[in-house]
Amino acid sequence: MTAPHDDPAGRAGGTPDGGTDGTAGPAGSKTIDTGLRLLELLRDHPDGLTITGLSRAAGIHRNAVSRHLAALRAHRLVGRDGNVFTLGLGIVELNAAVRRRLRVAAAAALQELADACHATAFITVLDAEEDQAVALTVAEPRGSSIHVAYRAGNRHPADRGAPGIAILSGRPPRPGERDAVARARRAGHATSSGELQPGAWGLAVPIVTGDRPVEASVGVVTIGERGEDATAPLVRAAAAHIARLF
């Protein structure tokens, strides 16, 4: 993000971001606001936007968008693939404190789910930069000597396995997505069998918070298939409870 005295448009009488909307307030605040607006637009477009697309969506001159993106990329808040810009890994790092809150707040609900389903329960988050699903926290069923081992930090392609598919089902459809994602979007939950571990069956539900694109799911994994009709309501209830914590 540029400082006000570095912005020729600001010196010419426009706003620091090159616009002319006349918004009141300190120039520095306007500059920060513009940067946040660009980040929010990229959040709402997970497949990314070009400079032209961002300029049109934000109503900001292309040159100003380019300057802001350069500053955001320097802090790893924005990534670039060719001429398309997306949220960067720096967002994930900044979000680490929130993710810690999610782990702590969800621990009790996750343990209850594991015990109720007699299965390993977990919360998975999306690493959009790598298009992978990452296990955030795991709870094993108490009193069960046989269950699927699943470790926090495990990652896999987002479109493989119930937890990643559930997350994608809570996000806008994208070209070439698997039929499994569309089915999960209709059903409200995703299932998979043997995709991540031979003999394992999983069911996951997206954690929906407001109108934001889904970034996490909660699910269970068992040895051998379980009754979907009996398991899905338990996982849905856990997802709704966890969502209410935020």
N, C-alpha and C positions, 0 to 999 in steps of 0.2 A: 504494500500500500504506500502511495507516495505522500510525502509531506506537502502541506499546502503551498509552501514557497517553491516547490519543484514543479508545480502544475501550471503550464502556460495558460490553460483555460481559466484557472483561478485568477491569474493576473489580468486576464482580459475581461474579467467581470462575470464569468460563469462560475458554476459550482466546482469544487475541487475534483470531482469525478468527470468533469467535462460536460455535465448536464446543465440545464438552465431552469431547473424546477423551482429555484428560489427558496428551498427549504431553509427555515431559520435554524440558527444554532451555530456553535463553533465549527470552523472548517475541519478541524481534526476529528470531531465527532461525525461529521458528514462523511469523511474519508473512511472511517471505521465502519460506518453504516453501509457504505457501498460495498466494502469487502465482504461483510456479512451477508448482504443480499446476494452476491455472486456465489458464496458458499451454499446458501439456501437453495438457489436455483440448481446447483450441481447435485445437491442432496435429492431434489425432486426429479432429477434426470439421471438415474444411475448409469445409463449407457453413455453419458457425457454430452457435452455441447461444444460447438466451435466458438471462436471469438464472435463471429457474426451472430450465431444463435444467442449467445449471452447478451450481446449488445441489444438485440431486438427484444429479448425477454425482459431485460432490466431497464430499457430505455436510456442507455448510456452509450456515449460515443465509443467506437471500436478502439481508438487509441487509448482512451482511459481504461477500458476493459483490459487491454493488453498490459498496461502498466500495473494494474492491480493483480493480474494473474502472475506477473513476474515476481512480485513481492510475495504472494501467497505460495508460489512454487519454492521460493527461497526458504520458506519455513515448512516446506513439505506438507502444506495443507491442501495443495492441489497437485495432481499428477497430469502428465501429458502423454498421449499416444498418437503420434502424427499431429494432426491439427485438431484433435478432440481432447478436451480437458475434463477430468473427473476429480472427485474428492481424493486427497492423497492420504498416505499412511500416517501423516502427522495428526490427522483427525482421530485415527485410532488411538494414538498415544495420548492425545488430550482427553479422549474419552475413557482412558484407563480408570480414572477415579470413579466415574459413573458405573463402569463395569464391575468394579469392586463392590460398590453399593448393591448392584444387582445380585452378585454372588451371596452377599451377606443377607440381604432381604429375602432372597428366594430359597435359602438353605432349608428352612423348616418346611416350606411347601414342597420342595423337591424330595425331601426325605419321606414326607407323608405319601407322596405319589409312588415312590419306590416301594414302600411297605404295602400300599394298597394293591399295587399291581404285581407284587412279588417279582420285580424286575429292576434292572439298573435304570435309573432315571438321570436325565442330563439336560442342561441348557446349552444350546449351540448359538453362536453368533456368526454373522456374515463378514468375511474379509473381502470387501467389494473390490479392492485393488487387485487381489489375486484371484477373485471369483472362486473363493473357497469357503467352506463351512468349518468353523473351529469350535471344538468342545470347550465351553467356558468353565463349567463346574459339573460335578458328577456325584450322585448319591447311590449307594448300593443298598439293597433291601436287607433290613435287619432280620435275623433268624433264618436266612436262606444260605445254604452252604454251596449251592450251585447257581451261578448267574454269569452273565457275560461281563468280561473285564472291559472297561471303557475308561480311558484316562483323559483328564483335562489336558487340553493342548493338542489332542488329536485333530488332524485336519484332513479334509478330502474335498474333491470337486463339489461345488455347491449343488450341481444337478444330479448327484449320486447319493443315494441314501435318504431316508425319510426326513432327517432333521434339516438338511439343506433344501430339499424339495419343498418342505413346509414353509421355509423362509421365502423362497422364490414365489410361492403361491400367494403370498401376501404383498407382493410387489407388482408393478405394472407388467403385463405380458411383454415379452421381448421376442424378436424374430428367431426362429429355430429352436425355441424351447421345447423340451420333451413333453410328450403327451401326459406323462406322470404329473407334471406341474399343473397342467390344465385340469386334470382330474382332481388333484388336491385342492385347487381353487374352488371347484364346485362342491367338493365334499366337506371342506373345512378342516381336513387333516390329510396327512400323507402317510403311506405305508411303503415299506420296501422289504425284500427278502433276499438275503445273501449278497447284497450289493457291496457292503462294506466289510463283511466278515462271513465266511461260509457258515451256513446253518443258523445265522442270526436273523431275527425278524424285528423290525422297528416300526413304531408309530409315533408321529410328531405333529404338533399343532403350532401354528405361528403365534407369537406373542404380539398382539395388536395394541399399540398405544396411540390413541388419537387418530389423526388422519395421515400420520407419517408412514412412509414405506417401512415395511417390516424389516427388522434387523436381527431378530432372534427367534428361536423356537424352543419349545420344551417337548421332550419325548421320552420314550422308554424303549429298551432293547431287551429281547429275551432269546433264549435258546428254543427254537421251534416256534411256529406261528401260534399266536394267541387269538382269542375271540375279539375281532375288531369292534363289534357292537358293544361289548362290555368294556373294552379298554378305552375307546375313543372318548366317552363322556368323562372319564376320570382325568385324562390328559387335558381335555378342553377346560375342565374346572380348574386345574392347576395353572393353565395358561392365563385364564381370566383373573385368577387371584394374583399371580405375579404381575400382570399388567396393571392392576389397581395399585400396586406399590409404587408406581412411578407416574 
